[in-house]
Amino acid sequence: MPEFDWRSPESYKSLQNAETTDIAWECLRRNADYRHEHEAMIANSPDGEVTEEFRRKWGICFRL
């Protein structure tokens, strides 16, 4: 698999018809603070569930 080049328009073709929520997720998943906090929360959660506080803090909801 080729390395992702953020400067290449080809790398973003899949987002050409993306919805706002898709683009928001792309931004959030690249946020180092979000990733670290999510990993720590899951590691410390007995059931692996995401907390309501976490959802509110990051402005997200999860599909059920």
mmJSON file of the N, C-alpha and C atoms, coordinates in Angstrom:
{"data_MODEL":{"atom_site":{
"group_PDB":["ATOM","ATOM","ATOM","ATOM","ATOM","ATOM","ATOM","ATOM","ATOM","ATOM","ATOM","ATOM","ATOM","ATOM","ATOM","ATOM","ATOM","ATOM","ATOM","ATOM","ATOM","ATOM","ATOM","ATOM","ATOM","ATOM","ATOM","ATOM","ATOM","ATOM","ATOM","ATOM","ATOM","ATOM","ATOM","ATOM","ATOM","ATOM","ATOM","ATOM","ATOM","ATOM","ATOM","ATOM","ATOM","ATOM","ATOM","ATOM","ATOM","ATOM","ATOM","ATOM","ATOM","ATOM","ATOM","ATOM","ATOM","ATOM","ATOM","ATOM","ATOM","ATOM","ATOM","ATOM","ATOM","ATOM","ATOM","ATOM","ATOM","ATOM","ATOM","ATOM","ATOM","ATOM","ATOM","ATOM","ATOM","ATOM","ATOM","ATOM","ATOM","ATOM","ATOM","ATOM","ATOM","ATOM","ATOM","ATOM","ATOM","ATOM","ATOM","ATOM","ATOM","ATOM","ATOM","ATOM","ATOM","ATOM","ATOM","ATOM","ATOM","ATOM","ATOM","ATOM","ATOM","ATOM","ATOM","ATOM","ATOM","ATOM","ATOM","ATOM","ATOM","ATOM","ATOM","ATOM","ATOM","ATOM","ATOM","ATOM","ATOM","ATOM","ATOM","ATOM","ATOM","ATOM","ATOM","ATOM","ATOM","ATOM","ATOM","ATOM","ATOM","ATOM","ATOM","ATOM","ATOM","ATOM","ATOM","ATOM","ATOM","ATOM","ATOM","ATOM","ATOM","ATOM","ATOM","ATOM","ATOM","ATOM","ATOM","ATOM","ATOM","ATOM","ATOM","ATOM","ATOM","ATOM","ATOM","ATOM","ATOM","ATOM","ATOM","ATOM","ATOM","ATOM","ATOM","ATOM","ATOM","ATOM","ATOM","ATOM","ATOM","ATOM","ATOM","ATOM","ATOM","ATOM","ATOM","ATOM","ATOM","ATOM","ATOM","ATOM","ATOM","ATOM","ATOM","ATOM","ATOM","ATOM","ATOM","ATOM"],
"id":[1,2,3,4,5,6,7,8,9,10,11,12,13,14,15,16,17,18,19,20,21,22,23,24,25,26,27,28,29,30,31,32,33,34,35,36,37,38,39,40,41,42,43,44,45,46,47,48,49,50,51,52,53,54,55,56,57,58,59,60,61,62,63,64,65,66,67,68,69,70,71,72,73,74,75,76,77,78,79,80,81,82,83,84,85,86,87,88,89,90,91,92,93,94,95,96,97,98,99,100,101,102,103,104,105,106,107,108,109,110,111,112,113,114,115,116,117,118,119,120,121,122,123,124,125,126,127,128,129,130,131,132,133,134,135,136,137,138,139,140,141,142,143,144,145,146,147,148,149,150,151,152,153,154,155,156,157,158,159,160,161,162,163,164,165,166,167,168,169,170,171,172,173,174,175,176,177,178,179,180,181,182,183,184,185,186,187,188,189,190,191,192],
"type_symbol":["N","C","C","N","C","C","N","C","C","N","C","C","N","C","C","N","C","C","N","C","C","N","C","C","N","C","C","N","C","C","N","C","C","N","C","C","N","C","C","N","C","C","N","C","C","N","C","C","N","C","C","N","C","C","N","C","C","N","C","C","N","C","C","N","C","C","N","C","C","N","C","C","N","C","C","N","C","C","N","C","C","N","C","C","N","C","C","N","C","C","N","C","C","N","C","C","N","C","C","N","C","C","N","C","C","N","C","C","N","C","C","N","C","C","N","C","C","N","C","C","N","C","C","N","C","C","N","C","C","N","C","C","N","C","C","N","C","C","N","C","C","N","C","C","N","C","C","N","C","C","N","C","C","N","C","C","N","C","C","N","C","C","N","C","C","N","C","C","N","C","C","N","C","C","N","C","C","N","C","C","N","C","C","N","C","C","N","C","C","N","C","C"],
"label_atom_id":["N","CA","C","N","CA","C","N","CA","C","N","CA","C","N","CA","C","N","CA","C","N","CA","C","N","CA","C","N","CA","C","N","CA","C","N","CA","C","N","CA","C","N","CA","C","N","CA","C","N","CA","C","N","CA","C","N","CA","C","N","CA","C","N","CA","C","N","CA","C","N","CA","C","N","CA","C","N","CA","C","N","CA","C","N","CA","C","N","CA","C","N","CA","C","N","CA","C","N","CA","C","N","CA","C","N","CA","C","N","CA","C","N","CA","C","N","CA","C","N","CA","C","N","CA","C","N","CA","C","N","CA","C","N","CA","C","N","CA","C","N","CA","C","N","CA","C","N","CA","C","N","CA","C","N","CA","C","N","CA","C","N","CA","C","N","CA","C","N","CA","C","N","CA","C","N","CA","C","N","CA","C","N","CA","C","N","CA","C","N","CA","C","N","CA","C","N","CA","C","N","CA","C","N","CA","C","N","CA","C","N","CA","C","N","CA","C","N","CA","C","N","CA","C"],
"label_alt_id":[null,null,null,null,null,null,null,null,null,null,null,null,null,null,null,null,null,null,null,null,null,null,null,null,null,null,null,null,null,null,null,null,null,null,null,null,null,null,null,null,null,null,null,null,null,null,null,null,null,null,null,null,null,null,null,null,null,null,null,null,null,null,null,null,null,null,null,null,null,null,null,null,null,null,null,null,null,null,null,null,null,null,null,null,null,null,null,null,null,null,null,null,null,null,null,null,null,null,null,null,null,null,null,null,null,null,null,null,null,null,null,null,null,null,null,null,null,null,null,null,null,null,null,null,null,null,null,null,null,null,null,null,null,null,null,null,null,null,null,null,null,null,null,null,null,null,null,null,null,null,null,null,null,null,null,null,null,null,null,null,null,null,null,null,null,null,null,null,null,null,null,null,null,null,null,null,null,null,null,null,null,null,null,null,null,null,null,null,null,null,null,null],
"label_comp_id":["MET","MET","MET","PRO","PRO","PRO","GLU","GLU","GLU","PHE","PHE","PHE","ASP","ASP","ASP","TRP","TRP","TRP","ARG","ARG","ARG","SER","SER","SER","PRO","PRO","PRO","GLU","GLU","GLU","SER","SER","SER","TYR","TYR","TYR","LYS","LYS","LYS","SER","SER","SER","LEU","LEU","LEU","GLN","GLN","GLN","ASN","ASN","ASN","ALA","ALA","ALA","GLU","GLU","GLU","THR","THR","THR","THR","THR","THR","ASP","ASP","ASP","ILE","ILE","ILE","ALA","ALA","ALA","TRP","TRP","TRP","GLU","GLU","GLU","CYS","CYS","CYS","LEU","LEU","LEU","ARG","ARG","ARG","ARG","ARG","ARG","ASN","ASN","ASN","ALA","ALA","ALA","ASP","ASP","ASP","TYR","TYR","TYR","ARG","ARG","ARG","HIS","HIS","HIS","GLU","GLU","GLU","HIS","HIS","HIS","GLU","GLU","GLU","ALA","ALA","ALA","MET","MET","MET","ILE","ILE","ILE","ALA","ALA","ALA","ASN","ASN","ASN","SER","SER","SER","PRO","PRO","PRO","ASP","ASP","ASP","GLY","GLY","GLY","GLU","GLU","GLU","VAL","VAL","VAL","THR","THR","THR","GLU","GLU","GLU","GLU","GLU","GLU","PHE","PHE","PHE","ARG","ARG","ARG","ARG","ARG","ARG","LYS","LYS","LYS","TRP","TRP","TRP","GLY","GLY","GLY","ILE","ILE","ILE","CYS","CYS","CYS","PHE","PHE","PHE","ARG","ARG","ARG","LEU","LEU","LEU"],
"label_asym_id":["A","A","A","A","A","A","A","A","A","A","A","A","A","A","A","A","A","A","A","A","A","A","A","A","A","A","A","A","A","A","A","A","A","A","A","A","A","A","A","A","A","A","A","A","A","A","A","A","A","A","A","A","A","A","A","A","A","A","A","A","A","A","A","A","A","A","A","A","A","A","A","A","A","A","A","A","A","A","A","A","A","A","A","A","A","A","A","A","A","A","A","A","A","A","A","A","A","A","A","A","A","A","A","A","A","A","A","A","A","A","A","A","A","A","A","A","A","A","A","A","A","A","A","A","A","A","A","A","A","A","A","A","A","A","A","A","A","A","A","A","A","A","A","A","A","A","A","A","A","A","A","A","A","A","A","A","A","A","A","A","A","A","A","A","A","A","A","A","A","A","A","A","A","A","A","A","A","A","A","A","A","A","A","A","A","A","A","A","A","A","A","A"],
"label_entity_id":["1","1","1","1","1","1","1","1","1","1","1","1","1","1","1","1","1","1","1","1","1","1","1","1","1","1","1","1","1","1","1","1","1","1","1","1","1","1","1","1","1","1","1","1","1","1","1","1","1","1","1","1","1","1","1","1","1","1","1","1","1","1","1","1","1","1","1","1","1","1","1","1","1","1","1","1","1","1","1","1","1","1","1","1","1","1","1","1","1","1","1","1","1","1","1","1","1","1","1","1","1","1","1","1","1","1","1","1","1","1","1","1","1","1","1","1","1","1","1","1","1","1","1","1","1","1","1","1","1","1","1","1","1","1","1","1","1","1","1","1","1","1","1","1","1","1","1","1","1","1","1","1","1","1","1","1","1","1","1","1","1","1","1","1","1","1","1","1","1","1","1","1","1","1","1","1","1","1","1","1","1","1","1","1","1","1","1","1","1","1","1","1"],
"label_seq_id":[1,1,1,2,2,2,3,3,3,4,4,4,5,5,5,6,6,6,7,7,7,8,8,8,9,9,9,10,10,10,11,11,11,12,12,12,13,13,13,14,14,14,15,15,15,16,16,16,17,17,17,18,18,18,19,19,19,20,20,20,21,21,21,22,22,22,23,23,23,24,24,24,25,25,25,26,26,26,27,27,27,28,28,28,29,29,29,30,30,30,31,31,31,32,32,32,33,33,33,34,34,34,35,35,35,36,36,36,37,37,37,38,38,38,39,39,39,40,40,40,41,41,41,42,42,42,43,43,43,44,44,44,45,45,45,46,46,46,47,47,47,48,48,48,49,49,49,50,50,50,51,51,51,52,52,52,53,53,53,54,54,54,55,55,55,56,56,56,57,57,57,58,58,58,59,59,59,60,60,60,61,61,61,62,62,62,63,63,63,64,64,64],
"pdbx_PDB_ins_code":[null,null,null,null,null,null,null,null,null,null,null,null,null,null,null,null,null,null,null,null,null,null,null,null,null,null,null,null,null,null,null,null,null,null,null,null,null,null,null,null,null,null,null,null,null,null,null,null,null,null,null,null,null,null,null,null,null,null,null,null,null,null,null,null,null,null,null,null,null,null,null,null,null,null,null,null,null,null,null,null,null,null,null,null,null,null,null,null,null,null,null,null,null,null,null,null,null,null,null,null,null,null,null,null,null,null,null,null,null,null,null,null,null,null,null,null,null,null,null,null,null,null,null,null,null,null,null,null,null,null,null,null,null,null,null,null,null,null,null,null,null,null,null,null,null,null,null,null,null,null,null,null,null,null,null,null,null,null,null,null,null,null,null,null,null,null,null,null,null,null,null,null,null,null,null,null,null,null,null,null,null,null,null,null,null,null,null,null,null,null,null,null],
"Cartn_x":[0.846,0.0,0.89,0.641,1.475,1.243,2.266,2.152,1.204,0.415,-0.535,0.219,-0.079,0.532,-0.554,-0.564,-1.606,-1.607,-0.517,-0.453,-1.017,-1.231,-1.691,-3.219,-3.745,-5.199,-5.757,-4.95,-5.384,-5.729,-5.049,-5.284,-6.658,-7.285,-8.56,-9.729,-9.511,-10.591,-11.782,-11.502,-12.594,-13.481,-12.989,-13.77,-14.517,-14.361,-14.983,-16.496,-17.122,-18.573,-18.945,-18.007,-18.226,-19.218,-19.888,-20.789,-19.993,-20.583,-19.925,-19.436,-20.232,-19.843,-18.625,-18.491,-17.321,-16.049,-16.141,-14.983,-14.647,-15.682,-15.451,-14.736,-15.142,-14.495,-13.037,-12.751,-11.363,-10.504,-11.038,-10.288,-10.113,-11.187,-11.12,-10.183,-10.242,-9.42,-7.929,-7.594,-6.186,-5.705,-6.621,-6.298,-5.614,-4.355,-3.569,-4.184,-4.707,-5.328,-6.545,-7.371,-8.535,-8.093,-7.131,-6.676,-6.141,-5.314,-4.732,-5.814,-6.738,-7.801,-8.712,-9.008,-9.855,-9.163,-7.91,-7.163,-7.111,-6.854,-6.788,-8.144,-9.208,-10.544,-10.913,-10.677,-11.006,-10.171,-8.902,-8.02,-8.475,-9.073,-9.491,-10.962,-11.664,-13.087,-13.285,-13.975,-14.168,-14.976,-15.89,-16.723,-16.35,-15.32,-14.874,-15.819,-16.712,-17.695,-17.152,-17.621,-17.286,-18.252,-17.735,-18.581,-19.328,-20.42,-21.196,-20.355,-19.56,-18.677,-17.712,-17.151,-16.237,-16.967,-18.156,-18.948,-19.227,-19.642,-19.942,-18.693,-17.593,-16.352,-15.921,-16.018,-15.549,-16.661,-17.889,-18.998,-19.347,-19.326,-19.596,-20.695,-21.284,-22.2,-21.855,-22.187,-21.835,-23.096,-23.009,-24.132,-24.307,-25.525,-25.829,-26.296],
"Cartn_y":[-1.178,0.0,1.24,2.186,3.383,4.275,5.012,5.923,7.063,7.475,8.569,9.883,10.633,11.945,13.006,13.682,14.668,15.833,16.028,17.134,16.773,15.514,15.055,15.097,15.76,15.755,14.336,13.438,12.047,11.389,11.787,11.192,11.533,12.558,13.023,12.771,12.029,11.754,11.081,10.208,9.507,10.457,11.637,12.61,13.601,13.468,14.404,14.477,13.355,13.311,13.016,13.245,12.946,13.923,13.417,14.272,14.981,15.98,16.767,15.885,14.911,14.042,13.193,12.799,12.033,12.864,14.118,15.01,15.32,15.519,15.775,14.59,13.369,12.186,12.121,12.439,12.435,13.381,14.544,15.513,15.002,14.49,14.033,12.85,11.893,10.697,10.993,12.132,12.525,13.367,13.718,14.536,13.668,13.971,13.16,13.148,14.272,14.321,13.395,13.43,12.539,11.081,10.719,9.325,8.843,9.667,9.271,9.126,10.068,10.002,8.795,8.52,7.365,6.066,5.931,4.718,4.512,5.587,5.493,5.126,5.722,5.445,3.98,3.483,2.091,1.128,1.452,0.59,0.517,1.594,1.643,1.311,0.997,0.689,-0.819,-1.293,-2.739,-3.349,-2.574,-3.108,-2.553,-1.709,-1.153,-0.131,0.4,1.364,2.792,3.594,5.015,5.744,6.629,7.321,8.492,8.864,10.025,11.3,11.389,12.552,12.691,11.572,11.577,12.042,11.511,11.905,13.394,13.917,15.346,16.193,15.788,16.556,16.697,15.596,15.601,15.885,16.055,16.397,15.294,14.069,12.936,12.04,11.279,10.225,8.997,7.851,6.602,5.921,5.393,4.647,3.352,3.014,1.769,0.72],
"Cartn_z":[0.0,0.0,0.0,-0.907,-0.957,0.262,0.616,1.757,1.409,2.377,2.179,2.04,0.988,0.767,0.922,2.056,2.34,1.363,0.637,-0.318,-1.687,-1.922,-3.232,-3.339,-4.363,-4.564,-4.74,-5.259,-5.446,-4.11,-3.058,-1.74,-1.185,-1.715,-1.188,-2.121,-3.184,-4.127,-3.451,-2.487,-1.816,-1.008,-0.696,0.073,-0.809,-2.111,-3.037,-2.837,-2.618,-2.42,-0.969,-0.088,1.332,1.953,2.972,3.739,4.824,5.413,6.452,7.593,7.992,9.103,8.75,7.492,7.056,7.179,6.775,6.845,8.306,9.115,10.541,11.188,10.835,11.388,10.945,9.698,9.217,10.057,10.369,11.186,12.616,13.204,14.591,14.76,13.864,14.028,13.899,13.317,13.189,14.374,15.268,16.424,17.482,17.756,18.698,20.097,20.556,21.887,21.953,20.904,20.852,20.887,20.058,19.991,21.326,21.976,23.269,24.335,24.365,25.366,25.117,23.865,23.541,23.937,23.596,23.943,25.454,26.203,27.663,28.253,27.733,28.244,28.0,26.808,26.481,27.334,27.516,28.314,29.769,30.277,31.673,31.88,30.815,30.911,30.998,32.039,32.179,31.028,30.446,29.36,27.99,27.931,26.652,26.058,26.879,26.403,26.43,25.515,25.463,26.382,27.207,28.177,27.54,28.175,27.739,27.841,28.895,29.076,27.895,27.468,26.324,25.068,24.848,23.675,23.669,24.828,24.919,24.693,25.302,25.178,23.719,22.965,21.579,20.573,21.051,20.156,19.179,19.658,18.768,19.307,18.437,18.848,18.019,18.539,17.885,17.38,16.189,15.63,16.406,16.666,17.367,16.396],
"occupancy":[1.0,1.0,1.0,1.0,1.0,1.0,1.0,1.0,1.0,1.0,1.0,1.0,1.0,1.0,1.0,1.0,1.0,1.0,1.0,1.0,1.0,1.0,1.0,1.0,1.0,1.0,1.0,1.0,1.0,1.0,1.0,1.0,1.0,1.0,1.0,1.0,1.0,1.0,1.0,1.0,1.0,1.0,1.0,1.0,1.0,1.0,1.0,1.0,1.0,1.0,1.0,1.0,1.0,1.0,1.0,1.0,1.0,1.0,1.0,1.0,1.0,1.0,1.0,1.0,1.0,1.0,1.0,1.0,1.0,1.0,1.0,1.0,1.0,1.0,1.0,1.0,1.0,1.0,1.0,1.0,1.0,1.0,1.0,1.0,1.0,1.0,1.0,1.0,1.0,1.0,1.0,1.0,1.0,1.0,1.0,1.0,1.0,1.0,1.0,1.0,1.0,1.0,1.0,1.0,1.0,1.0,1.0,1.0,1.0,1.0,1.0,1.0,1.0,1.0,1.0,1.0,1.0,1.0,1.0,1.0,1.0,1.0,1.0,1.0,1.0,1.0,1.0,1.0,1.0,1.0,1.0,1.0,1.0,1.0,1.0,1.0,1.0,1.0,1.0,1.0,1.0,1.0,1.0,1.0,1.0,1.0,1.0,1.0,1.0,1.0,1.0,1.0,1.0,1.0,1.0,1.0,1.0,1.0,1.0,1.0,1.0,1.0,1.0,1.0,1.0,1.0,1.0,1.0,1.0,1.0,1.0,1.0,1.0,1.0,1.0,1.0,1.0,1.0,1.0,1.0,1.0,1.0,1.0,1.0,1.0,1.0,1.0,1.0,1.0,1.0,1.0,1.0],
"B_iso_or_equiv":[0.0,0.0,0.0,0.0,0.0,0.0,0.0,0.0,0.0,0.0,0.0,0.0,0.0,0.0,0.0,0.0,0.0,0.0,0.0,0.0,0.0,0.0,0.0,0.0,0.0,0.0,0.0,0.0,0.0,0.0,0.0,0.0,0.0,0.0,0.0,0.0,0.0,0.0,0.0,0.0,0.0,0.0,0.0,0.0,0.0,0.0,0.0,0.0,0.0,0.0,0.0,0.0,0.0,0.0,0.0,0.0,0.0,0.0,0.0,0.0,0.0,0.0,0.0,0.0,0.0,0.0,0.0,0.0,0.0,0.0,0.0,0.0,0.0,0.0,0.0,0.0,0.0,0.0,0.0,0.0,0.0,0.0,0.0,0.0,0.0,0.0,0.0,0.0,0.0,0.0,0.0,0.0,0.0,0.0,0.0,0.0,0.0,0.0,0.0,0.0,0.0,0.0,0.0,0.0,0.0,0.0,0.0,0.0,0.0,0.0,0.0,0.0,0.0,0.0,0.0,0.0,0.0,0.0,0.0,0.0,0.0,0.0,0.0,0.0,0.0,0.0,0.0,0.0,0.0,0.0,0.0,0.0,0.0,0.0,0.0,0.0,0.0,0.0,0.0,0.0,0.0,0.0,0.0,0.0,0.0,0.0,0.0,0.0,0.0,0.0,0.0,0.0,0.0,0.0,0.0,0.0,0.0,0.0,0.0,0.0,0.0,0.0,0.0,0.0,0.0,0.0,0.0,0.0,0.0,0.0,0.0,0.0,0.0,0.0,0.0,0.0,0.0,0.0,0.0,0.0,0.0,0.0,0.0,0.0,0.0,0.0,0.0,0.0,0.0,0.0,0.0,0.0],
"pdbx_formal_charge":[null,null,null,null,null,null,null,null,null,null,null,null,null,null,null,null,null,null,null,null,null,null,null,null,null,null,null,null,null,null,null,null,null,null,null,null,null,null,null,null,null,null,null,null,null,null,null,null,null,null,null,null,null,null,null,null,null,null,null,null,null,null,null,null,null,null,null,null,null,null,null,null,null,null,null,null,null,null,null,null,null,null,null,null,null,null,null,null,null,null,null,null,null,null,null,null,null,null,null,null,null,null,null,null,null,null,null,null,null,null,null,null,null,null,null,null,null,null,null,null,null,null,null,null,null,null,null,null,null,null,null,null,null,null,null,null,null,null,null,null,null,null,null,null,null,null,null,null,null,null,null,null,null,null,null,null,null,null,null,null,null,null,null,null,null,null,null,null,null,null,null,null,null,null,null,null,null,null,null,null,null,null,null,null,null,null,null,null,null,null,null,null],
"auth_seq_id":[1,1,1,2,2,2,3,3,3,4,4,4,5,5,5,6,6,6,7,7,7,8,8,8,9,9,9,10,10,10,11,11,11,12,12,12,13,13,13,14,14,14,15,15,15,16,16,16,17,17,17,18,18,18,19,19,19,20,20,20,21,21,21,22,22,22,23,23,23,24,24,24,25,25,25,26,26,26,27,27,27,28,28,28,29,29,29,30,30,30,31,31,31,32,32,32,33,33,33,34,34,34,35,35,35,36,36,36,37,37,37,38,38,38,39,39,39,40,40,40,41,41,41,42,42,42,43,43,43,44,44,44,45,45,45,46,46,46,47,47,47,48,48,48,49,49,49,50,50,50,51,51,51,52,52,52,53,53,53,54,54,54,55,55,55,56,56,56,57,57,57,58,58,58,59,59,59,60,60,60,61,61,61,62,62,62,63,63,63,64,64,64],
"auth_comp_id":["MET","MET","MET","PRO","PRO","PRO","GLU","GLU","GLU","PHE","PHE","PHE","ASP","ASP","ASP","TRP","TRP","TRP","ARG","ARG","ARG","SER","SER","SER","PRO","PRO","PRO","GLU","GLU","GLU","SER","SER","SER","TYR","TYR","TYR","LYS","LYS","LYS","SER","SER","SER","LEU","LEU","LEU","GLN","GLN","GLN","ASN","ASN","ASN","ALA","ALA","ALA","GLU","GLU","GLU","THR","THR","THR","THR","THR","THR","ASP","ASP","ASP","ILE","ILE","ILE","ALA","ALA","ALA","TRP","TRP","TRP","GLU","GLU","GLU","CYS","CYS","CYS","LEU","LEU","LEU","ARG","ARG","ARG","ARG","ARG","ARG","ASN","ASN","ASN","ALA","ALA","ALA","ASP","ASP","ASP","TYR","TYR","TYR","ARG","ARG","ARG","HIS","HIS","HIS","GLU","GLU","GLU","HIS","HIS","HIS","GLU","GLU","GLU","ALA","ALA","ALA","MET","MET","MET","ILE","ILE","ILE","ALA","ALA","ALA","ASN","ASN","ASN","SER","SER","SER","PRO","PRO","PRO","ASP","ASP","ASP","GLY","GLY","GLY","GLU","GLU","GLU","VAL","VAL","VAL","THR","THR","THR","GLU","GLU","GLU","GLU","GLU","GLU","PHE","PHE","PHE","ARG","ARG","ARG","ARG","ARG","ARG","LYS","LYS","LYS","TRP","TRP","TRP","GLY","GLY","GLY","ILE","ILE","ILE","CYS","CYS","CYS","PHE","PHE","PHE","ARG","ARG","ARG","LEU","LEU","LEU"],
"auth_asym_id":["A","A","A","A","A","A","A","A","A","A","A","A","A","A","A","A","A","A","A","A","A","A","A","A","A","A","A","A","A","A","A","A","A","A","A","A","A","A","A","A","A","A","A","A","A","A","A","A","A","A","A","A","A","A","A","A","A","A","A","A","A","A","A","A","A","A","A","A","A","A","A","A","A","A","A","A","A","A","A","A","A","A","A","A","A","A","A","A","A","A","A","A","A","A","A","A","A","A","A","A","A","A","A","A","A","A","A","A","A","A","A","A","A","A","A","A","A","A","A","A","A","A","A","A","A","A","A","A","A","A","A","A","A","A","A","A","A","A","A","A","A","A","A","A","A","A","A","A","A","A","A","A","A","A","A","A","A","A","A","A","A","A","A","A","A","A","A","A","A","A","A","A","A","A","A","A","A","A","A","A","A","A","A","A","A","A","A","A","A","A","A","A"],
"auth_atom_id":["N","CA","C","N","CA","C","N","CA","C","N","CA","C","N","CA","C","N","CA","C","N","CA","C","N","CA","C","N","CA","C","N","CA","C","N","CA","C","N","CA","C","N","CA","C","N","CA","C","N","CA","C","N","CA","C","N","CA","C","N","CA","C","N","CA","C","N","CA","C","N","CA","C","N","CA","C","N","CA","C","N","CA","C","N","CA","C","N","CA","C","N","CA","C","N","CA","C","N","CA","C","N","CA","C","N","CA","C","N","CA","C","N","CA","C","N","CA","C","N","CA","C","N","CA","C","N","CA","C","N","CA","C","N","CA","C","N","CA","C","N","CA","C","N","CA","C","N","CA","C","N","CA","C","N","CA","C","N","CA","C","N","CA","C","N","CA","C","N","CA","C","N","CA","C","N","CA","C","N","CA","C","N","CA","C","N","CA","C","N","CA","C","N","CA","C","N","CA","C","N","CA","C","N","CA","C","N","CA","C","N","CA","C","N","CA","C","N","CA","C","N","CA","C"],
"pdbx_PDB_model_num":[1,1,1,1,1,1,1,1,1,1,1,1,1,1,1,1,1,1,1,1,1,1,1,1,1,1,1,1,1,1,1,1,1,1,1,1,1,1,1,1,1,1,1,1,1,1,1,1,1,1,1,1,1,1,1,1,1,1,1,1,1,1,1,1,1,1,1,1,1,1,1,1,1,1,1,1,1,1,1,1,1,1,1,1,1,1,1,1,1,1,1,1,1,1,1,1,1,1,1,1,1,1,1,1,1,1,1,1,1,1,1,1,1,1,1,1,1,1,1,1,1,1,1,1,1,1,1,1,1,1,1,1,1,1,1,1,1,1,1,1,1,1,1,1,1,1,1,1,1,1,1,1,1,1,1,1,1,1,1,1,1,1,1,1,1,1,1,1,1,1,1,1,1,1,1,1,1,1,1,1,1,1,1,1,1,1,1,1,1,1,1,1]
}}}
